[in-house]
């Protein structure tokens, strides 16, 4: 129930955000170049640490050799997709130079 409600909230935020988005805010798309990509990727890495709980379920599955890699890669792909959509939604609503650097989503 809790996961379903969290996904519903994320979906509502994505829909509302993309309705209010402006494609002009996506230019320049990479204002900080490759350095900005690597800085962001190093920060996002720590959001994936929670996947150790998926690997602890190895005792519960019938065929861990097949089910565990599929489960872990599937979880990482799903969360990566949600993270990418939320980031795209945010940067398309507000130009990057108008984001408050002190905001939790900006650092």
DSSP file (Angstrom, degrees, kcal/mol; ACC not computed):
  #  RESIDUE AA STRUCTURE BP1 BP2  ACC     N-H-->O    O-->H-N    N-H-->O    O-->H-N    TCO  KAPPA ALPHA  PHI   PSI    X-CA   Y-CA   Z-CA
    1    1 A X     >        0   0    0      0, 0.0     4,-2.2     0, 0.0     5,-0.2   0.000 360.0 360.0 360.0 -43.9    0.0    0.0    0.0
    2    2 A X  H  >  +     0   0    0      2,-0.2     4,-2.2     1,-0.2     5,-0.2   0.920 360.0  47.5 -65.4 -43.9    2.8    2.4    0.9
    3    3 A X  H  > S+     0   0    0      1,-0.2     4,-2.5     2,-0.2    -1,-0.2   0.901 111.3  52.1 -64.4 -39.9    4.8    1.8   -2.2
    4    4 A X  H  > S+     0   0    0      1,-0.2     4,-2.0     2,-0.2    -1,-0.2   0.901 110.3  47.7 -62.6 -41.0    1.7    2.2   -4.4
    5    5 A X  H  X S+     0   0    0     -4,-2.2     4,-2.2     2,-0.2    -1,-0.2   0.874 111.1  51.4 -69.3 -35.6    0.9    5.5   -2.8
    6    6 A X  H  X S+     0   0    0     -4,-2.2     4,-2.3     2,-0.2    -2,-0.2   0.914 110.7  48.1 -66.0 -42.0    4.5    6.7   -3.2
    7    7 A X  H  X S+     0   0    0     -4,-2.5     4,-2.4     1,-0.2    -2,-0.2   0.867 109.8  53.4 -65.7 -35.1    4.4    5.8   -6.9
    8    8 A X  H  X S+     0   0    0     -4,-2.0     4,-2.4     2,-0.2    -2,-0.2   0.916 108.7  48.7 -64.8 -43.0    1.0    7.6   -7.2
    9    9 A X  H  X S+     0   0    0     -4,-2.2     4,-2.5     2,-0.2    -2,-0.2   0.921 111.6  49.6 -62.5 -44.1    2.5   10.7   -5.7
   10   10 A X  H  X S+     0   0    0     -4,-2.3     4,-2.5     1,-0.2    -2,-0.2   0.911 110.9  50.2 -60.8 -42.4    5.5   10.5   -8.1
   11   11 A X  H  X S+     0   0    0     -4,-2.4     4,-2.6     2,-0.2    -2,-0.2   0.910 110.3  49.2 -62.9 -43.3    3.2   10.0  -11.1
   12   12 A X  H  X S+     0   0    0     -4,-2.4     4,-2.7     2,-0.2     5,-0.3   0.914 111.7  49.4 -63.0 -42.9    1.1   13.1  -10.0
   13   13 A X  H  X S+     0   0    0     -4,-2.5     4,-2.7     2,-0.2    -2,-0.2   0.920 111.8  48.8 -62.9 -43.4    4.2   15.2   -9.7
   14   14 A X  H  X S+     0   0    0     -4,-2.5     4,-2.7     2,-0.2     5,-0.2   0.928 113.3  46.2 -62.5 -45.3    5.5   14.1  -13.1
   15   15 A X  H  X S+     0   0    0     -4,-2.6     4,-1.8     2,-0.2    -2,-0.2   0.950 116.0  44.6 -63.6 -48.7    2.2   14.8  -14.8
   16   16 A X  H  X S+     0   0    0     -4,-2.7     4,-1.6     1,-0.2    -1,-0.2   0.897 114.9  49.9 -62.6 -39.7    1.8   18.2  -13.2
   17   17 A X  H  < S+     0   0    0     -4,-2.7     4,-0.3    -5,-0.3    -2,-0.2   0.914 111.0  46.6 -67.1 -43.4    5.4   19.1  -13.8
   18   18 A X  H  < S+     0   0    0     -4,-2.7     3,-0.4     1,-0.2    -1,-0.2   0.796 108.9  56.2 -71.9 -26.0    5.3   18.2  -17.5
   19   19 A X  H  < S+     0   0    0     -4,-1.8    -1,-0.2    -5,-0.2    -2,-0.2   0.890 114.3  40.0 -67.0 -38.6    2.1   20.1  -18.0
   20   20 A X  S  < S+     0   0    0     -4,-1.6    -1,-0.2    -5,-0.2    -2,-0.2   0.376  95.9 114.8 -90.4   3.8    3.8   23.2  -16.6
   21   21 A X        -     0   0    0     -3,-0.4     2,-0.4    -4,-0.3    72,-0.3  -0.299  51.9-151.8 -78.1 160.6    7.1   22.6  -18.4
   22   22 A X    >   -     0   0    0     70,-3.3     3,-1.9     1,-0.1     4,-0.2  -0.985  10.0-148.7-133.0 120.2    8.6   24.8  -21.1
   23   23 A X  G >  S+     0   0    0     -2,-0.4     3,-1.7     1,-0.3     4,-0.1   0.750  94.5  70.9 -62.1 -23.4   10.9   23.2  -23.7
   24   24 A X  G >  S+     0   0    0      1,-0.3     3,-1.3     2,-0.2    -1,-0.3   0.765  87.0  66.1 -64.9 -23.5   12.8   26.4  -24.0
   25   25 A X  G <  S+     0   0    0     -3,-1.9    71,-0.4    67,-0.3    -1,-0.3   0.614  86.6  70.6 -73.4 -10.5   14.2   25.7  -20.5
   26   26 A X  G <  S+     0   0    0     -3,-1.7     2,-0.5    -4,-0.2    -1,-0.2   0.432  76.8 118.5 -85.0   1.2   16.1   22.7  -21.9
   27   27 A X  S <  S+     0   0    0     -3,-1.3     2,-0.1     1,-0.2    -1,-0.0  -0.963  70.2  33.1-115.2 125.1   18.5   24.9  -23.8
   28   28 A X  S >  S-     0   0    0     -2,-0.5     3,-0.6     0, 0.0    -1,-0.2   0.488  82.1-170.8 -74.9 140.4   21.4   24.7  -23.1
   29   29 A X  T 3  S+     0   0    0      1,-0.3     2,-0.4    -2,-0.1     3,-0.1   0.870  81.6  29.4 -73.2 -36.7   20.9   21.1  -22.3
   30   30 A X  T >   +     0   0    0      1,-0.1     3,-1.1     2,-0.0    -1,-0.3  -0.674  68.4 165.0-120.8  75.5   24.4   20.5  -20.8
   31   31 A X  T <  S+     0   0    0     -3,-0.6    -1,-0.1    -2,-0.4    -2,-0.1   0.777  81.9  38.6 -66.7 -24.3   25.3   23.9  -19.3
   32   32 A X  T >> S-     0   0    0      1,-0.3     4,-1.1    -3,-0.1     3,-0.5   0.312 101.7-146.9-107.1   7.3   28.2   22.5  -17.2
   33   33 A X  H <>  -     0   0    0     -3,-1.1     4,-1.3     1,-0.2     3,-0.4  -0.163  57.0 -25.5  65.1-154.8   29.4   20.0  -19.9
   34   34 A X  H 3> S+     0   0    0      1,-0.2     4,-2.3     2,-0.2    -1,-0.2   0.824 134.8  62.3 -65.1 -32.2   30.9   16.6  -19.0
   35   35 A X  H <> S+     0   0    0     -3,-0.5     4,-2.3     1,-0.2    -1,-0.2   0.903 103.0  50.1 -60.5 -41.1   32.0   17.8  -15.6
   36   36 A X  H  X S+     0   0    0     -4,-1.1     4,-2.2    -3,-0.4    -1,-0.2   0.868 108.7  52.4 -65.5 -36.7   28.3   18.4  -14.6
   37   37 A X  H  X S+     0   0    0     -4,-1.3     4,-2.5     2,-0.2    -2,-0.2   0.938 112.4  44.1 -64.1 -47.1   27.4   15.0  -15.8
   38   38 A X  H  X S+     0   0    0     -4,-2.3     4,-2.1     2,-0.2    -2,-0.2   0.868 112.4  52.0 -68.9 -36.1   30.0   13.3  -13.7
   39   39 A X  H  X S+     0   0    0     -4,-2.3     4,-1.4    -5,-0.2    -1,-0.2   0.930 113.6  44.6 -63.7 -43.9   29.3   15.5  -10.6
   40   40 A X  H  X S+     0   0    0     -4,-2.2     4,-2.5     1,-0.2    -2,-0.2   0.890 112.0  52.1 -66.9 -39.6   25.6   14.6  -10.9
   41   41 A X  H  X S+     0   0    0     -4,-2.5     4,-1.6     1,-0.2    -1,-0.2   0.872 107.4  51.9 -66.2 -36.6   26.4   10.9  -11.4
   42   42 A X  H  < S+     0   0    0     -4,-2.1     4,-0.5     1,-0.2    -1,-0.2   0.843 112.7  46.2 -69.2 -30.8   28.6   10.7   -8.4
   43   43 A X  H >< S+     0   0    0     -4,-1.4     3,-0.8     1,-0.2     4,-0.3   0.895 111.5  50.4 -74.4 -41.8   25.8   12.3   -6.3
   44   44 A X  H >X S+     0   0    0     -4,-2.5     3,-1.7     1,-0.2     4,-0.5   0.774  93.7  76.5 -68.6 -26.4   23.1   10.0   -7.7
   45   45 A X  G >< S+     0   0    0     -4,-1.6     3,-1.5     1,-0.3    -1,-0.2   0.871  89.2  56.9 -52.0 -39.9   25.2    6.9   -7.0
   46   46 A X  G X4 S+     0   0    0     -3,-0.8     3,-0.9    -4,-0.5    -1,-0.3   0.690  94.9  65.1 -71.7 -17.2   24.4    7.1   -3.3
   47   47 A X  G <4 S+     0   0    0     -3,-1.7     3,-0.4    -4,-0.3    -1,-0.3   0.667  97.7  57.1 -75.9 -14.3   20.6    6.9   -4.0
   48   48 A X  G X< S+     0   0    0     -3,-1.5     3,-1.5    -4,-0.5    -1,-0.2   0.427  77.3  93.0 -93.4   0.3   21.2    3.4   -5.3
   49   49 A X  G X   +     0   0    0     -3,-0.9     3,-1.3     1,-0.3    -1,-0.2   0.790  69.9  74.4 -64.7 -26.4   22.7    2.1   -2.1
   50   50 A X  G >  S+     0   0    0     -3,-0.4     3,-1.3     1,-0.3     4,-0.3   0.520  71.0  87.6 -65.7  -4.1   19.3    0.9   -0.9
   51   51 A X  G X>  +     0   0    0     -3,-1.5     4,-1.3     1,-0.3     3,-0.6   0.506  62.0  86.2 -77.0  -1.3   19.4   -2.0   -3.4
   52   52 A X  H <> S+     0   0    0     -3,-1.3     4,-1.3     1,-0.2    -1,-0.3   0.796  81.3  62.8 -66.2 -25.0   21.2   -4.2   -0.8
   53   53 A X  H <4 S+     0   0    0     -3,-1.3     4,-0.4     1,-0.2    -1,-0.2   0.833  99.3  54.5 -67.9 -29.8   17.7   -5.1    0.5
   54   54 A X  H X4 S+     0   0    0     -3,-0.6     3,-1.1    -4,-0.3    -1,-0.2   0.909 107.1  49.9 -66.9 -40.9   16.9   -6.6   -2.9
   55   55 A X  H >< S+     0   0    0     -4,-1.3     3,-1.2     1,-0.3    -1,-0.2   0.760 100.7  63.6 -71.8 -22.9   20.0   -8.8   -2.7
   56   56 A X  G >< S+     0   0    0     -4,-1.3     3,-0.7     1,-0.3    -1,-0.3   0.629  88.1  72.0 -74.6 -11.0   19.1  -10.0    0.9
   57   57 A X  G X>  +     0   0    0     -3,-1.1     3,-1.8    -4,-0.4     4,-0.8   0.354  64.3 105.4 -82.1   7.3   16.0  -11.6   -0.6
   58   58 A X  G <4 S+     0   0    0     -3,-1.2     3,-0.4     1,-0.3    -1,-0.2   0.798  74.3  57.4 -59.0 -29.1   18.1  -14.3   -2.2
   59   59 A X  G <4 S+     0   0    0     -3,-0.7    -1,-0.3     1,-0.2    -2,-0.1   0.696 104.6  53.0 -74.0 -17.1   17.0  -16.8    0.4
   60   60 A X  T <4 S+     0   0    0     -3,-1.8    -1,-0.2    -4,-0.1    -2,-0.2   0.648  90.6  85.8 -95.1 -17.4   13.3  -16.2   -0.5
   61   61 A X  S  < S-     0   0    0     -4,-0.8     3,-0.4    -3,-0.4     7,-0.0  -0.518  70.9-135.9 -90.1 156.2   13.4  -16.8   -4.3
   62   62 A X  S    S+     0   0    0      1,-0.3     2,-0.4    -2,-0.2    -1,-0.1   0.872  99.6  24.4 -76.5 -38.3   13.1  -20.2   -6.0
   63   63 A X    >>  +     0   0    0      1,-0.1     4,-3.1     2,-0.0     3,-1.2  -0.719  67.9 174.5-129.3  81.4   15.9  -19.7   -8.5
   64   64 A X  H 3> S+     0   0    0     -3,-0.4     4,-1.5    -2,-0.4     5,-0.5   0.790  74.2  65.1 -62.8 -28.6   18.4  -17.1   -7.1
   65   65 A X  H 34 S+     0   0    0      1,-0.2    -1,-0.3     2,-0.1     4,-0.2   0.828 120.1  21.9 -64.1 -29.9   20.9  -17.5   -9.9
   66   66 A X  H <> S+     0   0    0     -3,-1.2     4,-1.4     2,-0.1    -2,-0.2   0.816 124.5  50.5-101.5 -43.8   18.4  -16.2  -12.4
   67   67 A X  H  X S+     0   0    0     -4,-3.1     4,-2.5     1,-0.2    -3,-0.2   0.853 104.6  55.9 -70.4 -36.4   15.9  -14.2  -10.3
   68   68 A X  H  X S+     0   0    0     -4,-1.5     4,-2.8    -5,-0.3     5,-0.3   0.943 108.1  44.8 -67.1 -49.2   18.4  -12.1   -8.4
   69   69 A X  H  > S+     0   0    0     -5,-0.5     4,-2.5    -4,-0.2     5,-0.3   0.912 115.9  48.7 -61.2 -39.0   20.2  -10.5  -11.3
   70   70 A X  H  X S+     0   0    0     -4,-1.4     4,-2.3     1,-0.2    -1,-0.2   0.921 113.6  47.3 -64.5 -42.7   16.9   -9.8  -13.1
   71   71 A X  H  X S+     0   0    0     -4,-2.5     4,-2.3     2,-0.2    -2,-0.2   0.915 114.8  44.5 -65.0 -44.0   15.5   -8.3   -9.9
   72   72 A X  H  X S+     0   0    0     -4,-2.8     4,-2.5     2,-0.2     5,-0.2   0.940 116.8  44.1 -68.4 -47.3   18.5   -6.1   -9.2
   73   73 A X  H  X S+     0   0    0     -4,-2.5     4,-2.5    -5,-0.3    -1,-0.2   0.894 114.0  52.0 -65.5 -38.2   18.9   -4.9  -12.7
   74   74 A X  H  X S+     0   0    0     -4,-2.3     4,-2.4    -5,-0.3    -1,-0.2   0.913 110.8  47.2 -63.2 -42.8   15.1   -4.3  -13.0
   75   75 A X  H  X S+     0   0    0     -4,-2.3     4,-2.7     2,-0.2     5,-0.3   0.926 113.4  47.5 -64.4 -45.1   15.1   -2.3   -9.8
   76   76 A X  H  X S+     0   0    0     -4,-2.5     4,-2.4     1,-0.2    -2,-0.2   0.907 113.3  48.6 -64.3 -40.9   18.0   -0.2  -10.9
   77   77 A X  H  X S+     0   0    0     -4,-2.5     4,-2.1    -5,-0.2    -1,-0.2   0.912 113.2  47.4 -64.8 -42.2   16.6    0.4  -14.3
   78   78 A X  H  X S+     0   0    0     -4,-2.4     4,-2.4     2,-0.2    -2,-0.2   0.933 115.3  43.9 -65.8 -46.5   13.2    1.4  -12.9
   79   79 A X  H  X S+     0   0    0     -4,-2.7     4,-2.8     1,-0.2     5,-0.2   0.885 112.7  53.0 -67.6 -37.7   14.6    3.8  -10.3
   80   80 A X  H  X S+     0   0    0     -4,-2.4     4,-2.3    -5,-0.3    -1,-0.2   0.897 109.7  48.9 -62.3 -40.0   17.0    5.2  -12.9
   81   81 A X  H  X S+     0   0    0     -4,-2.1     4,-2.6     2,-0.2    -2,-0.2   0.932 112.7  46.9 -64.5 -46.4   14.1    5.9  -15.2
   82   82 A X  H  X S+     0   0    0     -4,-2.4     4,-2.5     1,-0.2    -2,-0.2   0.919 113.2  49.4 -62.0 -43.7   12.0    7.6  -12.4
   83   83 A X  H  X S+     0   0    0     -4,-2.8     4,-2.3     2,-0.2    -1,-0.2   0.905 112.0  48.4 -62.1 -42.3   15.1    9.7  -11.4
   84   84 A X  H  X S+     0   0    0     -4,-2.3     4,-2.7     2,-0.2     5,-0.2   0.916 112.0  48.6 -65.2 -43.6   15.7   10.7  -15.0
   85   85 A X  H  X S+     0   0    0     -4,-2.6     4,-2.4     2,-0.2    -2,-0.2   0.904 111.9  49.1 -63.9 -41.1   12.0   11.7  -15.5
   86   86 A X  H  X S+     0   0    0     -4,-2.5     4,-2.3     2,-0.2    -1,-0.2   0.905 112.8  47.9 -65.2 -40.4   11.9   13.7  -12.3
   87   87 A X  H  X S+     0   0    0     -4,-2.3     4,-2.6     2,-0.2     5,-0.2   0.925 112.8  47.5 -65.4 -44.6   15.1   15.5  -13.2
   88   88 A X  H  X S+     0   0    0     -4,-2.7     4,-1.4     1,-0.2    -2,-0.2   0.889 111.5  52.0 -63.2 -39.3   13.9   16.3  -16.7
   89   89 A X  H  X S+     0   0    0     -4,-2.4     4,-0.8    -5,-0.2    -2,-0.2   0.922 111.4  47.0 -61.9 -45.1   10.6   17.5  -15.3
   90   90 A X  H >X S+     0   0    0     -4,-2.3     4,-1.6     1,-0.2     3,-0.9   0.942 113.3  45.7 -64.9 -49.4   12.4   19.8  -12.9
   91   91 A X  H 3< S+     0   0    0     -4,-2.6    -1,-0.2     1,-0.3    -2,-0.2   0.715 110.4  54.8 -72.6 -18.1   14.8   21.3  -15.4
   92   92 A X  H 3< S+     0   0    0     -4,-1.4   -70,-3.3    -5,-0.2   -67,-0.3   0.647 108.0  50.0 -86.7 -13.5   12.0   21.8  -18.0
   93   93 A X  H << S+     0   0    0     -3,-0.9     2,-0.4    -4,-0.8    -2,-0.2   0.834 120.9  25.2 -86.7 -35.1    9.9   23.8  -15.5
   94   94 A X  S  < S-     0   0    0     -4,-1.6    -1,-0.3   -69,-0.1     5,-0.1  -0.992  87.1-109.8-132.8 133.4   12.6   26.3  -14.3
   95   95 A X    >   -     0   0    0     -2,-0.4     3,-2.0     1,-0.1     4,-0.4  -0.343  32.8-119.8 -59.4 144.2   15.7   27.5  -16.1
   96   96 A X  G >  S+     0   0    0    -71,-0.4     3,-1.0     1,-0.3    -1,-0.1   0.805 110.9  58.2 -60.0 -31.3   18.8   26.0  -14.5
   97   97 A X  G 3  S+     0   0    0      1,-0.2    -1,-0.3     3,-0.0    -2,-0.1   0.597 103.1  54.4 -77.6  -8.1   20.2   29.5  -13.7
   98   98 A X  G <  S+     0   0    0     -3,-2.0    -1,-0.2     2,-0.1     2,-0.2   0.419  81.3 111.1-101.4  -0.3   17.1   30.3  -11.6
   99   99 A X  S <  S-     0   0    0     -3,-1.0     2,-0.6    -4,-0.4    -8,-0.0  -0.530  76.8-115.4 -73.3 139.7   17.3   27.3   -9.4
  100  100 A X    >   -     0   0    0     -2,-0.2     3,-1.9     1,-0.2     6,-0.2  -0.653  17.2-148.3 -75.3 118.8   18.2   28.1   -5.8
  101  101 A X  T 3  S+     0   0    0     -2,-0.6    -1,-0.2     1,-0.3    -2,-0.0   0.747  96.7  58.1 -62.4 -21.2   21.6   26.4   -5.1
  102  102 A X  T 3  S+     0   0    0      4,-0.1    -1,-0.3     3,-0.0     5,-0.1   0.553  81.8 109.8 -85.1  -7.3   20.6   25.9   -1.5
  103  103 A X  S X> S-     0   0    0     -3,-1.9     3,-1.1     1,-0.1     4,-0.6  -0.373  77.2-123.7 -69.5 148.4   17.5   23.8   -2.4
  104  104 A X  T 34 S+     0   0    0      1,-0.3     3,-0.4     2,-0.2    -1,-0.1   0.808 110.4  49.9 -64.9 -29.5   17.7   20.1   -1.6
  105  105 A X  T 34 S+     0   0    0      1,-0.2    -1,-0.3     2,-0.1    -4,-0.1   0.581 103.3  61.8 -84.6  -8.6   17.1   19.1   -5.2
  106  106 A X  T <4        0   0    0     -3,-1.1    -1,-0.2    -6,-0.2    -2,-0.2   0.589 360.0 360.0 -93.9 -12.1   19.7   21.4   -6.6
  107  107 A X     <        0   0    0     -4,-0.6    -1,-0.2    -3,-0.4    -2,-0.1   0.413 360.0 360.0-119.0 360.0   22.8   19.9   -4.9
